[in-house]
Amino acid sequence: MKITDDVFKNALSHFPSGVTVITYSHLGKHSGLTVSSFSSLSLHPPLILFCLQKNITSHDPIRSAGKFVVNILARGQDSISNQFASGKTDKHALIQELKCKTGELDIPILPGILSHIECEVEQFVDGGDHSIVIGKVISAGAEDSLRPLLYYRRDYYSI
Ligand SMILES: Cc1cc2nc3c(=O)[nH]c(=O)nc-3n(C[C@H](O)[C@H](O)[C@H](O)COP(=O)(O)O)c2cc1C
């Protein structure tokens, strides 16, 4: 089938993924956005990546902040995912309401998540209308008793 935006997006939506929220702090304000394009990249050195739309609020602040946390969401955190996926949410207020802890990089870590990965920005690589953000992992932790939140064809699932 000839490639159109709809054909491309529909084909991609058939790839199931986990759901993360990337949190960051910029100019004294906390923020975050929902991201499913997260992937591991390298073990030595420890690197991860995600793809970041160039035309959203979070793009330039993440680059200037130079650090972020990947929060891997757990089953039942659909509402957290939806709130961080909206440009209309006051993310700073939401993070304060959620009573987050902070880790080594002093960036909010969301409560109830499956695992977190604290990163310094290693590189922003051009990727069309997205940047590929490569993060060097500084610290990480996981909660083994929880199950993941999954995203597939624009809906949430678990295993
Ligand atoms: C399940 C899901 C996955 C998403 N994955 C990405 C992603 O990988 N990269 C991205 O830039 N935006 C992604 N988004 C969209 C952003 O979360 C959304 O544009 C958000 O409003 C950006 O926040 P901001 O406006 O505060 O910058 C995703 C949204 C959802 C619901």
The ligand as a Tripos MOL2 file, in Angstrom:
@<TRIPOS>MOLECULE
LIG
   31    33     1     0     0
SMALL
NO_CHARGES

@<TRIPOS>ATOM
      1 C1          1.3240    6.4830   24.5910 C.3       1 LIG1
      2 C2          1.9850    7.7660   24.1240 C.ar      1 LIG1
      3 C3          3.2760    7.7240   23.6570 C.ar      1 LIG1
      4 C4          3.9360    8.8890   23.2450 C.ar      1 LIG1
      5 N1          5.2300    8.8120   22.8060 N.ar      1 LIG1
      6 C5          5.8870    9.9300   22.4360 C.ar      1 LIG1
      7 C6          7.2580    9.8490   22.0380 C.ar      1 LIG1
      8 O1          7.8650    8.7810   21.9810 O.2       1 LIG1
      9 N2          7.8960   11.0200   21.7230 N.ar      1 LIG1
     10 C7          7.2560   12.2370   21.7660 C.ar      1 LIG1
     11 O2          7.8980   13.2680   21.4790 O.2       1 LIG1
     12 N3          5.9410   12.3350   22.1320 N.ar      1 LIG1
     13 C8          5.2690   11.2170   22.4770 C.ar      1 LIG1
     14 N4          3.9510   11.2920   22.8600 N.ar      1 LIG1
     15 C9          3.2730   12.5920   22.8240 C.3       1 LIG1
     16 C10         3.6700   13.5280   23.9880 C.3       1 LIG1
     17 O3          3.4950   12.8650   25.2430 O.3       1 LIG1
     18 C11         2.7960   14.8060   23.9500 C.3       1 LIG1
     19 O4          3.0830   15.4990   22.7410 O.3       1 LIG1
     20 C12         2.9900   15.7340   25.1410 C.3       1 LIG1
     21 O5          1.9340   16.6630   25.1730 O.3       1 LIG1
     22 C13         4.2820   16.5170   25.1050 C.3       1 LIG1
     23 O6          4.3610   17.2820   26.3010 O.3       1 LIG1
     24 P1          4.6940   18.8610   26.2830 P.3       1 LIG1
     25 O7          3.6300   19.4980   25.4360 O.co2     1 LIG1
     26 O8          4.6270   19.2650   27.7450 O.co2     1 LIG1
     27 O9          6.0660   19.0080   25.7070 O.co2     1 LIG1
     28 C14         3.2520   10.1400   23.2600 C.ar      1 LIG1
     29 C15         1.9180   10.1750   23.7210 C.ar      1 LIG1
     30 C16         1.2990    9.0000   24.1430 C.ar      1 LIG1
     31 C17        -0.1280    9.0510   24.6360 C.3       1 LIG1
@<TRIPOS>BOND
     1     1     2 1
     2     2     3 ar
     3     2    30 ar
     4     3     4 ar
     5     4     5 ar
     6     4    28 ar
     7     5     6 ar
     8     6     7 ar
     9     6    13 1
    10     7     8 2
    11     7     9 ar
    12     9    10 ar
    13    10    11 2
    14    10    12 ar
    15    12    13 ar
    16    13    14 ar
    17    14    15 1
    18    14    28 ar
    19    15    16 1
    20    16    17 1
    21    16    18 1
    22    18    19 1
    23    18    20 1
    24    20    21 1
    25    20    22 1
    26    22    23 1
    27    23    24 1
    28    24    25 2
    29    24    26 1
    30    24    27 1
    31    28    29 ar
    32    29    30 ar
    33    30    31 1
@<TRIPOS>SUBSTRUCTURE
     1 LIG1         1 GROUP 0 **** ****
